[in-house]
Amino acid sequence: MAQMVVKGKNVEVSEPLHAYVEKKLGKLDRHLDKITSLTVELSTEPKKASNERQVVQVTMQVNGQILRAEEASSDMYAAVDAVADKLERSIERYKSKHYRKDDIRKSRRKAAQVMAAEDAAAEDVEVAEEAQSGITHTKRFPIKPMSAEEATEQMELLGHDFYIFYNEDTAGASVVYKRRNGTYGLLIPEPA
């Protein structure tokens, strides 16, 4: 397995907690042996109630795909357990889709996406704005050309409801999204 990076945001990562995270998430490589990077962010967010919310977010790169899971609980250890379970389900979904495909070209494209994702992770920028604008977080990332089908697969692996991508068919930005009825939609902007 690639080296695991464990970091804290608004929380100090104690040695026992760090060891627990490594023990629980270190088992993921038995399900999938081509994990190229694994980043774990532990954070504490205030809730309206007096208890704080403990959040664990895991991002891992596998064969050009990004798998991510986030779970929250009142207890950090419980959140780590929940996110490990969620990632195991995502890995099984990934394996069932990935191993059915025989197209070598797609594998090469996915490897290029891993490199793009690594660049994106390095360029992630968080900007705290004043309440006037309403924007509290900004992410910058390179967009690599891909088909709508590949973008839909990436959206599913990330667990998002939408995904912005550079459409190789239209040579412009497009958005795939999940509809309420379980189907997918594609937005292709055109000049007015």
LONU-239284 format. One record per residue: residue in three letters; chain; x, y, z of N, C-alpha, C in turn. Coordinates in steps of 0.2 Angstrom, whole numbers. Example, Ala and Ser with C-alpha at 12.3 -4.5 7.8 and 13.67 -1.06 7.14 Angstrom:
2
@r->ALA	c->A	nx->66	ny->-28	nz->39	cax->62	cay->-22	caz->39	cx->66	cy->-16	cz->39
@r->SER	c->A	nx->64	ny->-11	nz->35	cax->68	cay->-5	caz->36	cx->64	cy->0	cz->39
***
This chain:
192
@r->MET	c->A	nx->4	ny->-6	nz->0	cax->0	cay->0	caz->0	cx->4	cy->6	cz->0
@r->ALA	c->A	nx->2	ny->11	nz->-3	cax->6	cay->18	caz->-3	cx->6	cy->21	cz->4
@r->GLN	c->A	nx->10	ny->25	nz->5	cax->10	cay->28	caz->12	cx->4	cy->32	cz->14
@r->MET	c->A	nx->2	ny->31	nz->20	cax->-4	cay->34	caz->22	cx->-2	cy->41	cz->26
@r->VAL	c->A	nx->-6	ny->46	nz->24	cax->-5	cay->53	caz->27	cx->-11	cy->54	cz->31
@r->VAL	c->A	nx->-10	ny->55	nz->38	cax->-15	cay->56	caz->43	cx->-14	cy->63	cz->45
@r->LYS	c->A	nx->-19	ny->68	nz->44	cax->-18	cay->75	caz->47	cx->-24	cy->77	cz->50
@r->GLY	c->A	nx->-24	ny->82	nz->55	cax->-29	cay->84	caz->59	cx->-31	cy->91	cz->57
@r->LYS	c->A	nx->-37	ny->93	nz->57	cax->-40	cay->100	caz->56	cx->-44	cy->101	cz->62
@r->ASN	c->A	nx->-42	ny->106	nz->66	cax->-45	cay->108	caz->72	cx->-45	cy->103	cz->77
@r->VAL	c->A	nx->-41	ny->98	nz->76	cax->-40	cay->92	caz->81	cx->-33	cy->90	cz->81
@r->GLU	c->A	nx->-31	ny->88	nz->87	cax->-24	cay->85	caz->88	cx->-24	cy->78	cz->87
@r->VAL	c->A	nx->-20	ny->75	nz->82	cax->-20	cay->68	caz->81	cx->-16	cy->65	cz->86
@r->SER	c->A	nx->-19	ny->61	nz->91	cax->-14	cay->58	caz->96	cx->-11	cy->52	cz->93
@r->GLU	c->A	nx->-6	ny->49	nz->97	cax->-3	cay->43	caz->94	cx->-8	cy->37	cz->94
@r->PRO	c->A	nx->-12	ny->36	nz->99	cax->-17	cay->30	caz->99	cx->-22	cy->31	cz->93
@r->LEU	c->A	nx->-24	ny->37	nz->92	cax->-29	cay->38	caz->87	cx->-25	cy->37	cz->80
@r->HIS	c->A	nx->-19	ny->40	nz->79	cax->-16	cay->38	caz->73	cx->-15	cy->31	cz->72
@r->ALA	c->A	nx->-13	ny->27	nz->77	cax->-12	cay->20	caz->76	cx->-18	cy->17	cz->74
@r->TYR	c->A	nx->-24	ny->19	nz->77	cax->-30	cay->16	caz->76	cx->-32	cy->17	cz->69
@r->VAL	c->A	nx->-31	ny->23	nz->66	cax->-33	cay->25	caz->59	cx->-29	cy->20	cz->55
@r->GLU	c->A	nx->-22	ny->20	nz->56	cax->-18	cay->15	caz->52	cx->-20	cy->8	cz->52
@r->LYS	c->A	nx->-22	ny->6	nz->58	cax->-24	cay->-1	caz->58	cx->-31	cy->-2	cz->54
@r->LYS	c->A	nx->-36	ny->2	nz->55	cax->-42	cay->1	caz->52	cx->-41	cy->2	cz->44
@r->LEU	c->A	nx->-38	ny->7	nz->42	cax->-38	cay->9	caz->35	cx->-32	cy->5	cz->31
@r->GLY	c->A	nx->-27	ny->3	nz->35	cax->-22	cay->-1	caz->32	cx->-24	cy->-8	cz->29
@r->LYS	c->A	nx->-30	ny->-10	nz->32	cax->-33	cay->-16	caz->29	cx->-36	cy->-16	cz->22
@r->LEU	c->A	nx->-37	ny->-9	nz->20	cax->-40	cay->-8	caz->13	cx->-36	cy->-12	cz->7
@r->ASP	c->A	nx->-29	ny->-12	nz->8	cax->-25	cay->-15	caz->3	cx->-26	cy->-22	cz->2
@r->ARG	c->A	nx->-30	ny->-26	nz->6	cax->-31	cay->-33	caz->5	cx->-37	cy->-33	cz->0
@r->HIS	c->A	nx->-41	ny->-28	nz->0	cax->-47	cay->-28	caz->-5	cx->-44	cy->-25	cz->-12
@r->LEU	c->A	nx->-39	ny->-21	nz->-12	cax->-37	cay->-18	caz->-18	cx->-30	cy->-16	cz->-17
@r->ASP	c->A	nx->-25	ny->-19	nz->-21	cax->-18	cay->-19	caz->-20	cx->-15	cy->-13	cz->-24
@r->LYS	c->A	nx->-19	ny->-9	nz->-28	cax->-16	cay->-4	caz->-32	cx->-17	cy->3	cz->-30
@r->ILE	c->A	nx->-17	ny->4	nz->-23	cax->-19	cay->10	caz->-20	cx->-12	cy->14	cz->-21
@r->THR	c->A	nx->-12	ny->20	nz->-24	cax->-6	cay->24	caz->-25	cx->-5	cy->29	cz->-20
@r->SER	c->A	nx->-11	ny->32	nz->-17	cax->-10	cay->37	caz->-11	cx->-17	cy->36	cz->-7
@r->LEU	c->A	nx->-16	ny->38	nz->-1	cax->-21	cay->38	caz->4	cx->-20	cy->43	cz->9
@r->THR	c->A	nx->-25	ny->48	nz->9	cax->-25	cay->54	caz->14	cx->-31	cy->54	cz->18
@r->VAL	c->A	nx->-30	ny->54	nz->25	cax->-35	cay->54	caz->30	cx->-35	cy->61	cz->33
@r->GLU	c->A	nx->-41	ny->64	nz->34	cax->-41	cay->71	caz->37	cx->-46	cy->70	cz->43
@r->LEU	c->A	nx->-44	ny->71	nz->49	cax->-48	cay->71	caz->55	cx->-50	cy->78	cz->57
@r->SER	c->A	nx->-56	ny->79	nz->58	cax->-58	cay->86	caz->60	cx->-64	cy->86	cz->65
@r->THR	c->A	nx->-64	ny->92	nz->68	cax->-70	cay->93	caz->73	cx->-73	cy->99	cz->71
@r->GLU	c->A	nx->-80	ny->98	nz->70	cax->-84	cay->104	caz->68	cx->-89	cy->105	cz->74
@r->PRO	c->A	nx->-90	ny->111	nz->75	cax->-95	cay->113	caz->81	cx->-103	cy->111	cz->78
@r->LYS	c->A	nx->-107	ny->109	nz->82	cax->-114	cay->108	caz->80	cx->-118	cy->113	cz->84
@r->LYS	c->A	nx->-124	ny->114	nz->83	cax->-128	cay->118	caz->86	cx->-129	cy->116	cz->94
@r->ALA	c->A	nx->-130	ny->109	nz->94	cax->-130	cay->106	caz->101	cx->-123	cy->107	cz->104
@r->SER	c->A	nx->-123	ny->105	nz->110	cax->-116	cay->106	caz->114	cx->-111	cy->102	cz->112
@r->ASN	c->A	nx->-113	ny->96	nz->109	cax->-108	cay->91	caz->107	cx->-104	cy->93	cz->100
@r->GLU	c->A	nx->-98	ny->91	nz->99	cax->-95	cay->93	caz->93	cx->-95	cy->87	cz->89
@r->ARG	c->A	nx->-95	ny->88	nz->82	cax->-96	cay->83	caz->77	cx->-89	cy->81	cz->75
@r->GLN	c->A	nx->-87	ny->74	nz->76	cax->-80	cay->72	caz->74	cx->-81	cy->69	cz->66
@r->VAL	c->A	nx->-77	ny->72	nz->62	cax->-77	cay->70	caz->55	cx->-71	cy->67	cz->52
@r->VAL	c->A	nx->-72	ny->61	nz->49	cax->-66	cay->58	caz->45	cx->-67	cy->58	cz->38
@r->GLN	c->A	nx->-62	ny->61	nz->34	cax->-63	cay->61	caz->27	cx->-57	cy->57	cz->24
@r->VAL	c->A	nx->-58	ny->52	nz->20	cax->-52	cay->48	caz->17	cx->-53	cy->49	cz->9
@r->THR	c->A	nx->-47	ny->51	nz->6	cax->-46	cay->51	caz->-1	cx->-41	cy->47	cz->-3
@r->MET	c->A	nx->-42	ny->42	nz->-8	cax->-37	cay->38	caz->-10	cx->-37	cy->37	cz->-18
@r->GLN	c->A	nx->-32	ny->36	nz->-21	cax->-31	cay->36	caz->-28	cx->-29	cy->29	cz->-30
@r->VAL	c->A	nx->-33	ny->26	nz->-34	cax->-32	cay->19	caz->-37	cx->-33	cy->19	cz->-44
@r->ASN	c->A	nx->-27	ny->17	nz->-47	cax->-28	cay->16	caz->-55	cx->-31	cy->22	cz->-58
@r->GLY	c->A	nx->-29	ny->28	nz->-57	cax->-32	cay->34	caz->-60	cx->-39	cy->36	cz->-58
@r->GLN	c->A	nx->-42	ny->33	nz->-53	cax->-48	cay->35	caz->-50	cx->-47	cy->37	cz->-43
@r->ILE	c->A	nx->-51	ny->42	nz->-41	cax->-51	cay->44	caz->-34	cx->-57	cy->41	cz->-31
@r->LEU	c->A	nx->-56	ny->38	nz->-25	cax->-61	cay->35	caz->-21	cx->-61	cy->40	cz->-14
@r->ARG	c->A	nx->-67	ny->42	nz->-12	cax->-67	cay->46	caz->-7	cx->-73	cy->44	cz->-2
@r->ALA	c->A	nx->-72	ny->45	nz->4	cax->-78	cay->44	caz->9	cx->-77	cy->48	cz->15
@r->GLU	c->A	nx->-83	ny->50	nz->17	cax->-83	cay->55	caz->23	cx->-88	cy->52	cz->28
@r->GLU	c->A	nx->-87	ny->52	nz->34	cax->-92	cay->50	caz->39	cx->-91	cy->54	cz->46
@r->ALA	c->A	nx->-96	ny->55	nz->49	cax->-96	cay->59	caz->55	cx->-99	cy->56	cz->61
@r->SER	c->A	nx->-97	ny->57	nz->67	cax->-100	cay->54	caz->73	cx->-98	cy->59	cz->79
@r->SER	c->A	nx->-101	ny->57	nz->84	cax->-99	cay->61	caz->91	cx->-93	cy->58	cz->93
@r->ASP	c->A	nx->-91	ny->52	nz->91	cax->-84	cay->49	caz->93	cx->-80	cy->48	cz->87
@r->MET	c->A	nx->-74	ny->50	nz->87	cax->-69	cay->50	caz->82	cx->-68	cy->43	cz->80
@r->TYR	c->A	nx->-67	ny->38	nz->85	cax->-66	cay->31	caz->83	cx->-72	cy->28	cz->79
@r->ALA	c->A	nx->-78	ny->30	nz->81	cax->-84	cay->27	caz->78	cx->-84	cy->30	cz->71
@r->ALA	c->A	nx->-82	ny->36	nz->70	cax->-82	cay->39	caz->63	cx->-76	cy->35	cz->59
@r->VAL	c->A	nx->-71	ny->34	nz->62	cax->-66	cay->30	caz->58	cx->-68	cy->23	cz->56
@r->ASP	c->A	nx->-72	ny->20	nz->60	cax->-75	cay->13	caz->59	cx->-80	cy->14	cz->53
@r->ALA	c->A	nx->-84	ny->19	nz->53	cax->-89	cay->20	caz->48	cx->-86	cy->22	cz->41
@r->VAL	c->A	nx->-81	ny->26	nz->41	cax->-78	cay->27	caz->35	cx->-74	cy->21	cz->32
@r->ALA	c->A	nx->-71	ny->17	nz->36	cax->-68	cay->11	caz->33	cx->-73	cy->6	cz->30
@r->ASP	c->A	nx->-79	ny->6	nz->33	cax->-84	cay->2	caz->30	cx->-87	cy->4	cz->24
@r->LYS	c->A	nx->-88	ny->11	nz->24	cax->-90	cay->14	caz->18	cx->-85	cy->14	cz->12
@r->LEU	c->A	nx->-79	ny->14	nz->13	cax->-73	cay->13	caz->8	cx->-73	cy->6	cz->6
@r->GLU	c->A	nx->-74	ny->1	nz->10	cax->-74	cay->-6	caz->8	cx->-80	cy->-7	cz->3
@r->ARG	c->A	nx->-86	ny->-4	nz->4	cax->-91	cay->-4	caz->-1	cx->-89	cy->-1	cz->-7
@r->SER	c->A	nx->-86	ny->5	nz->-7	cax->-84	cay->9	caz->-13	cx->-79	cy->5	cz->-17
@r->ILE	c->A	nx->-75	ny->1	nz->-14	cax->-69	cay->-3	caz->-17	cx->-73	cy->-8	cz->-21
@r->GLU	c->A	nx->-78	ny->-12	nz->-18	cax->-81	cay->-17	caz->-21	cx->-85	cy->-15	cz->-27
@r->ARG	c->A	nx->-88	ny->-9	nz->-27	cax->-91	cay->-6	caz->-32	cx->-86	cy->-4	cz->-38
@r->TYR	c->A	nx->-81	ny->-1	nz->-36	cax->-75	cay->0	caz->-41	cx->-73	cy->-6	cz->-44
@r->LYS	c->A	nx->-71	ny->-11	nz->-40	cax->-69	cay->-17	caz->-43	cx->-74	cy->-21	cz->-48
@r->SER	c->A	nx->-80	ny->-20	nz->-46	cax->-85	cay->-24	caz->-51	cx->-85	cy->-20	cz->-57
@r->LYS	c->A	nx->-84	ny->-13	nz->-57	cax->-84	cay->-9	caz->-63	cx->-78	cy->-10	cz->-67
@r->HIS	c->A	nx->-72	ny->-9	nz->-63	cax->-66	cay->-9	caz->-67	cx->-64	cy->-15	cz->-70
@r->TYR	c->A	nx->-65	ny->-21	nz->-67	cax->-62	cay->-27	caz->-69	cx->-66	cy->-30	cz->-75
@r->ARG	c->A	nx->-72	ny->-27	nz->-76	cax->-76	cay->-29	caz->-82	cx->-74	cy->-26	cz->-88
@r->LYS	c->A	nx->-70	ny->-21	nz->-88	cax->-68	cay->-17	caz->-94	cx->-61	cy->-20	cz->-96
@r->ASP	c->A	nx->-61	ny->-21	nz->-103	cax->-55	cay->-24	caz->-106	cx->-51	cy->-18	cz->-110
@r->ASP	c->A	nx->-54	ny->-12	nz->-110	cax->-51	cay->-7	caz->-114	cx->-44	cy->-4	cz->-111
@r->ILE	c->A	nx->-39	ny->-6	nz->-114	cax->-32	cay->-4	caz->-112	cx->-32	cy->4	cz->-112
@r->ARG	c->A	nx->-35	ny->7	nz->-117	cax->-34	cay->14	caz->-118	cx->-37	cy->18	cz->-112
@r->LYS	c->A	nx->-43	ny->15	nz->-109	cax->-46	cay->18	caz->-104	cx->-41	cy->18	cz->-98
@r->SER	c->A	nx->-38	ny->12	nz->-97	cax->-33	cay->12	caz->-91	cx->-28	cy->17	cz->-92
@r->ARG	c->A	nx->-25	ny->18	nz->-98	cax->-20	cay->23	caz->-98	cx->-23	cy->30	cz->-97
@r->ARG	c->A	nx->-29	ny->32	nz->-99	cax->-32	cay->38	caz->-97	cx->-33	cy->39	cz->-90
@r->LYS	c->A	nx->-35	ny->34	nz->-87	cax->-36	cay->34	caz->-79	cx->-29	cy->35	cz->-76
@r->ALA	c->A	nx->-24	ny->32	nz->-78	cax->-17	cay->34	caz->-75	cx->-16	cy->41	cz->-76
@r->ALA	c->A	nx->-18	ny->44	nz->-82	cax->-17	cay->51	caz->-83	cx->-21	cy->55	cz->-78
@r->GLN	c->A	nx->-27	ny->53	nz->-76	cax->-31	cay->56	caz->-72	cx->-28	cy->56	cz->-65
@r->VAL	c->A	nx->-25	ny->51	nz->-63	cax->-21	cay->50	caz->-56	cx->-16	cy->56	cz->-56
@r->MET	c->A	nx->-12	ny->57	nz->-61	cax->-8	cay->62	caz->-61	cx->-11	cy->69	cz->-60
@r->ALA	c->A	nx->-17	ny->70	nz->-64	cax->-20	cay->76	caz->-63	cx->-23	cy->77	cz->-56
@r->ALA	c->A	nx->-26	ny->71	nz->-53	cax->-28	cay->72	caz->-46	cx->-23	cy->74	cz->-41
@r->GLU	c->A	nx->-17	ny->71	nz->-42	cax->-11	cay->73	caz->-38	cx->-10	cy->80	cz->-39
@r->ASP	c->A	nx->-10	ny->83	nz->-45	cax->-9	cay->90	caz->-46	cx->-14	cy->94	cz->-43
@r->ALA	c->A	nx->-20	ny->91	nz->-43	cax->-26	cay->95	caz->-40	cx->-26	cy->95	cz->-33
@r->ALA	c->A	nx->-24	ny->90	nz->-30	cax->-23	cay->89	caz->-22	cx->-18	cy->94	cz->-20
@r->ALA	c->A	nx->-12	ny->95	nz->-24	cax->-7	cay->100	caz->-22	cx->-9	cy->107	cz->-23
@r->GLU	c->A	nx->-14	ny->108	nz->-27	cax->-16	cay->115	caz->-29	cx->-23	cy->117	cz->-25
@r->ASP	c->A	nx->-25	ny->112	nz->-21	cax->-31	cay->114	caz->-17	cx->-30	cy->120	cz->-13
@r->VAL	c->A	nx->-35	ny->125	nz->-14	cax->-34	cay->131	caz->-10	cx->-40	cy->133	cz->-6
@r->GLU	c->A	nx->-40	ny->134	nz->0	cax->-45	cay->135	caz->4	cx->-45	cy->143	cz->6
@r->VAL	c->A	nx->-50	ny->146	nz->4	cax->-50	cay->154	caz->5	cx->-56	cy->155	cz->9
@r->ALA	c->A	nx->-55	ny->158	nz->15	cax->-60	cay->161	caz->19	cx->-62	cy->168	cz->17
@r->GLU	c->A	nx->-68	ny->168	nz->15	cax->-71	cay->175	caz->13	cx->-75	cy->178	cz->18
@r->GLU	c->A	nx->-77	ny->184	nz->18	cax->-81	cay->187	caz->22	cx->-88	cy->185	cz->21
@r->ALA	c->A	nx->-93	ny->185	nz->26	cax->-100	cay->183	caz->25	cx->-104	cy->186	cz->19
@r->GLN	c->A	nx->-101	ny->192	nz->17	cax->-105	cay->196	caz->12	cx->-105	cy->191	cz->5
@r->SER	c->A	nx->-100	ny->188	nz->3	cax->-100	cay->185	caz->-3	cx->-103	cy->178	cz->-3
@r->GLY	c->A	nx->-103	ny->175	nz->3	cax->-106	cay->168	caz->4	cx->-101	cy->162	cz->2
@r->ILE	c->A	nx->-96	ny->164	nz->-1	cax->-91	cay->159	caz->-4	cx->-86	cy->158	cz->2
@r->THR	c->A	nx->-86	ny->152	nz->4	cax->-81	cay->150	caz->10	cx->-76	cy->145	cz->8
@r->HIS	c->A	nx->-76	ny->142	nz->2	cax->-71	cay->137	caz->0	cx->-70	cy->138	cz->-7
@r->THR	c->A	nx->-64	ny->138	nz->-10	cax->-62	cay->138	caz->-17	cx->-58	cy->132	cz->-18
@r->LYS	c->A	nx->-59	ny->128	nz->-23	cax->-54	cay->123	caz->-26	cx->-52	cy->124	cz->-33
@r->ARG	c->A	nx->-46	ny->123	nz->-34	cax->-43	cay->124	caz->-41	cx->-41	cy->117	cz->-43
@r->PHE	c->A	nx->-42	ny->115	nz->-49	cax->-40	cay->109	caz->-51	cx->-40	cy->109	cz->-59
@r->PRO	c->A	nx->-35	ny->105	nz->-61	cax->-34	cay->104	caz->-69	cx->-40	cy->99	cz->-71
@r->ILE	c->A	nx->-42	ny->101	nz->-77	cax->-48	cay->97	caz->-80	cx->-45	cy->93	cz->-86
@r->LYS	c->A	nx->-45	ny->87	nz->-86	cax->-42	cay->83	caz->-92	cx->-48	cy->80	cz->-96
@r->PRO	c->A	nx->-47	ny->80	nz->-102	cax->-53	cay->78	caz->-107	cx->-55	cy->71	cz->-105
@r->MET	c->A	nx->-61	ny->69	nz->-105	cax->-64	cay->63	caz->-104	cx->-71	cy->62	cz->-107
@r->SER	c->A	nx->-74	ny->56	nz->-108	cax->-80	cay->56	caz->-111	cx->-85	cy->56	cz->-105
@r->ALA	c->A	nx->-92	ny->57	nz->-107	cax->-97	cay->58	caz->-102	cx->-98	cy->52	cz->-98
@r->GLU	c->A	nx->-97	ny->46	nz->-101	cax->-97	cay->39	caz->-98	cx->-91	cy->39	cz->-92
@r->GLU	c->A	nx->-85	ny->41	nz->-94	cax->-80	cay->41	caz->-89	cx->-81	cy->46	cz->-83
@r->ALA	c->A	nx->-84	ny->52	nz->-85	cax->-86	cay->57	caz->-80	cx->-91	cy->54	cz->-75
@r->THR	c->A	nx->-96	ny->51	nz->-78	cax->-101	cay->48	caz->-74	cx->-98	cy->43	cz->-69
@r->GLU	c->A	nx->-94	ny->39	nz->-71	cax->-90	cay->34	caz->-67	cx->-86	cy->37	cz->-62
@r->GLN	c->A	nx->-83	ny->42	nz->-63	cax->-79	cay->46	caz->-58	cx->-84	cy->49	cz->-53
@r->MET	c->A	nx->-89	ny->52	nz->-55	cax->-94	cay->55	caz->-51	cx->-97	cy->50	cz->-46
@r->GLU	c->A	nx->-98	ny->44	nz->-48	cax->-101	cay->38	caz->-44	cx->-95	cy->36	cz->-39
@r->LEU	c->A	nx->-89	ny->35	nz->-41	cax->-84	cay->33	caz->-37	cx->-82	cy->38	cz->-31
@r->LEU	c->A	nx->-83	ny->45	nz->-33	cax->-83	cay->50	caz->-28	cx->-89	cy->51	cz->-23
@r->GLY	c->A	nx->-94	ny->48	nz->-25	cax->-100	cay->48	caz->-21	cx->-104	cy->55	cz->-22
@r->HIS	c->A	nx->-103	ny->59	nz->-27	cax->-106	cay->65	caz->-28	cx->-112	cy->65	cz->-32
@r->ASP	c->A	nx->-116	ny->70	nz->-32	cax->-122	cay->71	caz->-36	cx->-121	cy->74	cz->-43
@r->PHE	c->A	nx->-115	ny->77	nz->-44	cax->-113	cay->80	caz->-50	cx->-105	cy->80	cz->-51
@r->TYR	c->A	nx->-103	ny->81	nz->-57	cax->-96	cay->81	caz->-59	cx->-95	cy->85	cz->-65
@r->ILE	c->A	nx->-90	ny->90	nz->-64	cax->-88	cay->94	caz->-69	cx->-82	cy->92	cz->-73
@r->PHE	c->A	nx->-82	ny->91	nz->-80	cax->-77	cay->89	caz->-83	cx->-76	cy->92	cz->-90
@r->TYR	c->A	nx->-70	ny->91	nz->-93	cax->-69	cay->94	caz->-100	cx->-71	cy->88	cz->-105
@r->ASN	c->A	nx->-76	ny->89	nz->-108	cax->-79	cay->85	caz->-113	cx->-75	cy->84	cz->-119
@r->GLU	c->A	nx->-72	ny->78	nz->-120	cax->-68	cay->77	caz->-126	cx->-72	cy->77	cz->-133
@r->ASP	c->A	nx->-79	ny->76	nz->-132	cax->-83	cay->76	caz->-138	cx->-85	cy->83	cz->-140
@r->THR	c->A	nx->-86	ny->88	nz->-136	cax->-88	cay->95	caz->-137	cx->-82	cy->100	cz->-137
@r->ALA	c->A	nx->-76	ny->97	nz->-134	cax->-70	cay->102	caz->-133	cx->-72	cy->108	cz->-128
@r->GLY	c->A	nx->-76	ny->106	nz->-123	cax->-78	cay->111	caz->-118	cx->-80	cy->108	cz->-112
@r->ALA	c->A	nx->-81	ny->113	nz->-107	cax->-83	cay->110	caz->-100	cx->-91	cy->108	cz->-100
@r->SER	c->A	nx->-92	ny->102	nz->-97	cax->-99	cay->99	caz->-96	cx->-100	cy->97	cz->-89
@r->VAL	c->A	nx->-106	ny->95	nz->-88	cax->-107	cay->93	caz->-81	cx->-112	cy->87	cz->-82
@r->VAL	c->A	nx->-110	ny->81	nz->-78	cax->-115	cay->76	caz->-78	cx->-118	cy->76	cz->-71
@r->TYR	c->A	nx->-124	ny->74	nz->-70	cax->-127	cay->74	caz->-63	cx->-132	cy->68	cz->-63
@r->LYS	c->A	nx->-133	ny->67	nz->-56	cax->-138	cay->61	caz->-55	cx->-145	cy->64	cz->-54
@r->ARG	c->A	nx->-150	ny->61	nz->-58	cax->-157	cay->64	caz->-57	cx->-160	cy->60	cz->-51
@r->ARG	c->A	nx->-166	ny->63	nz->-49	cax->-170	cay->60	caz->-44	cx->-172	cy->53	cz->-45
@r->ASN	c->A	nx->-173	ny->51	nz->-52	cax->-176	cay->45	caz->-53	cx->-170	cy->40	cz->-54
@r->GLY	c->A	nx->-164	ny->42	nz->-53	cax->-158	cay->37	caz->-53	cx->-155	cy->37	cz->-60
@r->THR	c->A	nx->-157	ny->41	nz->-65	cax->-154	cay->41	caz->-71	cx->-149	cy->47	cz->-71
@r->TYR	c->A	nx->-145	ny->48	nz->-76	cax->-140	cay->53	caz->-76	cx->-142	cy->58	cz->-82
@r->GLY	c->A	nx->-140	ny->65	nz->-80	cax->-141	cay->70	caz->-85	cx->-134	cy->73	cz->-87
@r->LEU	c->A	nx->-134	ny->76	nz->-93	cax->-128	cay->79	caz->-95	cx->-129	cy->87	cz->-97
@r->LEU	c->A	nx->-126	ny->91	nz->-94	cax->-126	cay->98	caz->-96	cx->-121	cy->100	cz->-100
@r->ILE	c->A	nx->-122	ny->103	nz->-106	cax->-117	cay->106	caz->-111	cx->-119	cy->113	cz->-112
@r->PRO	c->A	nx->-115	ny->118	nz->-109	cax->-116	cay->125	caz->-110	cx->-115	cy->127	cz->-118
@r->GLU	c->A	nx->-119	ny->131	nz->-120	cax->-118	cay->134	caz->-127	cx->-119	cy->142	cz->-126
@r->PRO	c->A	nx->-115	ny->146	nz->-130	cax->-115	cay->153	caz->-130	cx->-122	cy->155	cz->-131
@r->ALA	c->A	nx->-124	ny->161	nz->-128	cax->-131	cay->164	caz->-129	cx->-131	cy->168	cz->-135
***
